[in-house]
Amino acid sequence: MEFVIVTGLSGAGKSQAIKVMEDLGFYCMDNLPPSLLPKFAELCYQTVNHVKKVALVVDIRGGEFFDDLFDNLSKLKDFGYNYKIMFLDAKDDVLIKRYKEHRRPHPLSPNGQITVGIEKERKILEDIRTKSDYLIDTTNLSIKNLQEEIKKIFMEGEKKDNFNISVISFGFKHGIPLDSDLVFDVRFLPNPHYIDELRDFTGNNKDVRNYVMNYSQSKEFLNKLIDMTTFLIPYYAKEGKSQLVIAIGCTGGKHRSVTIANELYRYLKNNNYKTIINHRDSEIE
């Protein structure tokens, strides 16, 4: 039985995530007290045609029940039920904006500042965040992008080791993606921003791509990046990691990072790795 625990920061997109899981054929339940996890798993397994895929949202809305989460996750393992944890996160300013847009109080600060509630929640969730199998930063993701990320993780496919790779281009001036495992800085490469006829395009443009990749240092860096990535993947997989997020950044996230990210993505995809790409900042002016 495929068992997925969906958790994370309030306002980071758990409600949207569970809807996607339901569309993928998971039996879904929201806000289940952790103490009921082992019993619920047993009930699912004992049905006549036992449920094969389950996704549960478990978060701080459970109040004091949430404190028992790790004990009950250990019981799941003891009973032979394997599980994965998907953690959704976002930057504080984005979470605050979302709360204000929906005019909702934070569950840990119903009558106070949203920032105080977020700070409390981060401390409570710190341990489970570090133990998560899938970490998704929704700061700059639209609902559609979030849906695509989740579908790429859980849709069935015979890719290498069922290992999921996300390649993200970004601009350092907009901040490093929160869920990055590996971060590479390509600001040392020649910058198309200073070429008038290329400035308004992105690395998705053929001329921009050719400009960046025409330099020997770009080709050498890409070869070393591919070599390092393909070297690391089996070792991450051996340690039980099922997702690798590779972030490639330049100054604004529009030209060089997009180009290199595309090249790496193309190589991995052509070599049958389960890979998605996200140009986080390419359209930001």
C-alpha positions as CSV (number, residue, x, y, z in Angstrom):
1,M,0.0,0.0,0.0
2,E,1.3,3.4,-1.0
3,F,0.9,5.7,2.1
4,V,1.7,9.4,1.9
5,I,1.6,11.9,4.8
6,V,1.0,15.5,3.5
7,T,2.1,18.2,5.9
8,G,3.7,21.6,6.0
9,L,3.2,25.2,6.8
10,S,-0.4,26.5,7.0
11,G,-1.1,28.4,3.7
12,A,1.6,26.5,1.8
13,G,-0.9,24.6,-0.4
14,K,-1.8,21.4,1.5
15,S,-5.5,21.7,0.5
16,Q,-4.6,22.0,-3.2
17,A,-2.1,19.1,-2.8
18,I,-4.6,16.7,-1.4
19,K,-7.0,17.5,-4.3
20,V,-4.3,16.5,-6.8
21,M,-3.6,13.3,-4.8
22,E,-7.3,12.5,-5.0
23,D,-7.2,13.0,-8.8
24,L,-4.3,10.6,-8.9
25,G,-6.4,7.8,-7.4
26,F,-5.4,8.2,-3.7
27,Y,-7.9,7.7,-1.0
28,C,-7.6,11.1,0.8
29,M,-8.4,12.3,4.3
30,D,-7.8,15.8,5.8
31,N,-6.7,16.6,9.3
32,L,-6.5,13.0,10.7
33,P,-5.2,12.9,14.3
34,P,-1.8,11.2,14.3
35,S,-2.9,8.7,17.0
36,L,-5.3,7.2,14.5
37,L,-2.7,6.6,11.8
38,P,-1.9,2.9,12.6
39,K,-5.6,2.0,13.0
40,F,-6.6,3.8,9.8
41,A,-3.8,2.1,7.9
42,E,-5.0,-1.3,9.2
43,L,-8.6,-0.5,8.2
44,C,-7.5,0.4,4.7
45,Y,-5.6,-2.8,4.3
46,Q,-8.3,-5.0,5.6
47,T,-11.0,-3.9,3.2
48,V,-12.1,-6.6,0.7
49,N,-10.3,-4.9,-2.2
50,H,-7.9,-3.1,0.1
51,V,-7.0,0.5,-0.6
52,K,-3.8,0.6,-2.5
53,K,-3.0,4.4,-2.3
54,V,-3.7,6.6,0.7
55,A,-2.8,10.3,1.3
56,L,-3.5,12.0,4.6
57,V,-3.1,15.6,5.6
58,V,-1.6,15.8,9.1
59,D,-0.7,19.2,10.5
60,I,-0.8,21.5,13.5
61,R,-4.6,21.8,13.4
62,G,-4.5,18.6,15.4
63,G,-3.3,20.6,18.3
64,E,-1.8,18.5,21.1
65,F,-2.5,15.4,19.0
66,F,0.3,16.5,16.7
67,D,2.9,15.8,19.4
68,D,2.3,12.1,19.0
69,L,3.1,12.1,15.3
70,F,6.5,10.5,15.4
71,D,5.4,7.8,17.8
72,N,2.6,6.8,15.5
73,L,4.7,6.9,12.4
74,S,7.1,4.5,14.2
75,K,4.1,2.2,14.9
76,L,3.2,2.3,11.2
77,K,6.7,1.0,10.4
78,D,6.5,-1.6,13.1
79,F,3.2,-2.9,11.6
80,G,4.9,-3.1,8.2
81,Y,3.3,-0.1,6.6
82,N,5.8,2.0,4.7
83,Y,5.1,5.7,4.2
84,K,6.4,8.8,2.5
85,I,6.2,12.4,3.8
86,M,5.5,15.3,1.5
87,F,6.2,18.7,3.1
88,L,4.9,21.9,1.6
89,D,6.7,25.2,2.5
90,A,6.8,28.8,1.4
91,K,8.5,32.0,2.4
92,D,7.0,34.0,5.3
93,D,6.1,37.0,3.2
94,V,4.1,34.8,0.8
95,L,2.3,33.0,3.6
96,I,1.4,36.3,5.1
97,K,0.1,37.6,1.8
98,R,-2.0,34.5,1.3
99,Y,-3.6,34.8,4.7
100,K,-4.4,38.4,4.2
101,E,-5.9,37.7,0.8
102,H,-8.2,35.1,2.3
103,R,-8.7,37.0,5.5
104,R,-8.0,34.0,7.6
105,P,-6.4,33.9,11.1
106,H,-3.4,31.7,11.6
107,P,-4.3,28.6,13.6
108,L,-1.5,29.3,16.1
109,S,-2.2,33.0,16.4
110,P,-6.0,33.4,16.0
111,N,-6.2,36.8,17.6
112,G,-2.6,38.0,17.1
113,Q,0.0,38.6,14.4
114,I,0.3,36.2,11.5
115,T,4.1,36.4,11.8
116,V,4.0,35.1,15.4
117,G,1.9,32.1,14.3
118,I,4.2,31.3,11.4
119,E,7.2,31.4,13.7
120,K,5.6,29.0,16.2
121,E,4.6,26.7,13.4
122,R,8.1,26.5,11.9
123,K,9.5,25.5,15.2
124,I,6.9,22.8,15.7
125,L,7.4,21.4,12.1
126,E,11.2,21.6,12.0
127,D,11.8,17.9,12.8
128,I,9.3,16.6,10.3
129,R,10.5,18.9,7.6
130,T,14.0,17.5,7.9
131,K,12.6,13.9,7.7
132,S,10.4,14.6,4.7
133,D,10.9,12.6,1.5
134,Y,9.5,15.3,-0.8
135,L,9.9,19.0,0.0
136,I,8.0,21.4,-2.3
137,D,8.5,25.1,-2.1
138,T,5.3,26.8,-3.3
139,T,6.6,30.3,-2.9
140,N,6.5,31.0,-6.7
141,L,4.3,28.1,-7.8
142,S,0.9,28.6,-9.4
143,I,-1.8,26.0,-8.6
144,K,-1.1,24.5,-12.0
145,N,2.7,24.3,-11.3
146,L,2.0,22.7,-8.0
147,Q,-0.3,20.1,-9.6
148,E,2.5,19.3,-12.2
149,E,5.1,18.9,-9.4
150,I,2.9,16.5,-7.5
151,K,1.9,14.5,-10.6
152,K,5.5,14.1,-11.6
153,I,6.3,12.6,-8.2
154,F,3.4,10.2,-7.9
155,M,2.4,9.3,-11.4
156,E,3.4,5.7,-12.2
157,G,6.3,5.2,-14.6
158,E,9.4,3.0,-15.2
159,K,12.0,5.6,-14.8
160,K,15.5,5.0,-13.3
161,D,15.1,4.0,-9.7
162,N,11.8,5.9,-9.5
163,F,14.0,8.9,-8.5
164,N,12.5,12.3,-9.0
165,I,14.7,15.3,-10.1
166,S,13.6,18.9,-10.2
167,V,15.8,21.3,-12.1
168,I,15.1,25.0,-11.1
169,S,16.5,28.1,-12.6
170,F,16.4,31.2,-10.4
171,G,17.8,34.7,-9.8
172,F,19.9,35.3,-6.7
173,K,18.4,38.7,-6.3
174,H,15.0,37.0,-5.7
175,G,16.4,34.5,-3.2
176,I,17.5,30.9,-3.3
177,P,14.7,28.3,-3.6
178,L,13.9,26.9,-0.2
179,D,13.8,23.3,-1.2
180,S,17.1,23.2,-3.0
181,D,19.4,20.2,-2.4
182,L,22.2,21.4,-4.7
183,V,22.8,25.1,-5.7
184,F,25.0,26.1,-8.5
185,D,26.0,29.7,-9.3
186,V,26.5,30.5,-13.0
187,R,27.0,34.3,-12.6
188,F,30.6,33.7,-13.9
189,L,29.3,33.0,-17.4
190,P,29.0,35.8,-20.0
191,N,25.8,37.7,-19.5
192,P,23.3,38.2,-22.4
193,H,21.7,41.0,-20.5
194,Y,24.4,43.4,-21.8
195,I,23.6,42.5,-25.4
196,D,20.8,44.8,-26.6
197,E,19.2,42.4,-29.0
198,L,19.2,39.6,-26.4
199,R,18.2,41.5,-23.2
200,D,14.5,41.1,-23.5
201,F,14.5,37.4,-24.2
202,T,15.2,34.4,-21.8
203,G,17.4,31.4,-22.0
204,N,14.5,29.6,-23.7
205,N,15.3,31.7,-26.8
206,K,17.6,30.0,-29.3
207,D,19.8,33.0,-29.8
208,V,20.3,33.5,-26.0
209,R,21.0,29.8,-25.6
210,N,23.6,29.9,-28.4
211,Y,25.3,33.0,-27.0
212,V,25.7,31.4,-23.6
213,M,26.8,28.0,-24.9
214,N,29.2,29.4,-27.4
215,Y,31.8,30.0,-24.7
216,S,34.2,27.2,-23.7
217,Q,33.6,27.8,-20.0
218,S,29.9,27.2,-20.4
219,K,30.5,23.9,-22.2
220,E,33.1,22.8,-19.6
221,F,30.8,23.8,-16.7
222,L,27.9,21.9,-18.2
223,N,29.9,18.8,-18.7
224,K,31.2,18.9,-15.1
225,L,27.6,19.6,-13.8
226,I,26.2,16.6,-15.7
227,D,29.1,14.4,-14.5
228,M,28.5,15.4,-10.8
229,T,24.8,15.0,-11.0
230,T,24.9,11.6,-12.5
231,F,27.5,10.6,-10.0
232,L,25.4,11.7,-7.0
233,I,22.0,10.4,-8.0
234,P,22.6,6.7,-7.2
235,Y,24.2,7.6,-3.9
236,Y,21.2,9.8,-2.9
237,A,18.9,7.0,-3.9
238,K,20.9,4.4,-1.9
239,E,20.5,6.6,1.2
240,G,16.7,6.5,0.7
241,K,16.2,9.9,-0.8
242,S,13.6,9.9,-3.6
243,Q,13.8,13.5,-4.7
244,L,16.7,15.8,-5.7
245,V,16.2,19.5,-6.3
246,I,19.0,21.1,-8.3
247,A,18.9,24.9,-8.4
248,I,20.9,26.9,-10.9
249,G,21.1,30.6,-10.4
250,C,22.3,33.7,-12.1
251,T,21.7,37.4,-11.2
252,G,18.1,37.8,-12.4
253,G,17.2,34.2,-13.3
254,K,16.4,35.0,-16.9
255,H,19.3,34.2,-19.2
256,R,22.3,32.1,-18.0
257,S,20.5,30.0,-15.4
258,V,17.7,29.2,-17.7
259,T,20.1,28.1,-20.4
260,I,22.1,25.8,-18.2
261,A,19.0,24.5,-16.5
262,N,17.5,23.6,-19.9
263,E,20.7,21.8,-21.0
264,L,20.9,19.8,-17.8
265,Y,17.2,18.9,-18.0
266,R,17.5,17.9,-21.6
267,Y,20.4,15.5,-20.8
268,L,18.7,13.9,-17.8
269,K,15.4,13.5,-19.7
270,N,17.1,12.0,-22.7
271,N,18.8,9.5,-20.4
272,N,15.5,8.4,-18.9
273,Y,15.7,10.2,-15.6
274,K,12.3,11.3,-14.1
275,T,12.9,15.0,-14.4
276,I,10.9,18.2,-14.3
277,I,12.0,21.8,-14.9
278,N,10.8,25.1,-13.4
279,H,12.1,28.5,-14.5
280,R,11.1,30.3,-11.4
281,D,12.1,33.9,-12.1
282,S,12.4,34.0,-15.9
283,E,9.3,36.2,-16.4
284,I,10.0,38.6,-13.5
285,E,10.8,42.0,-14.7
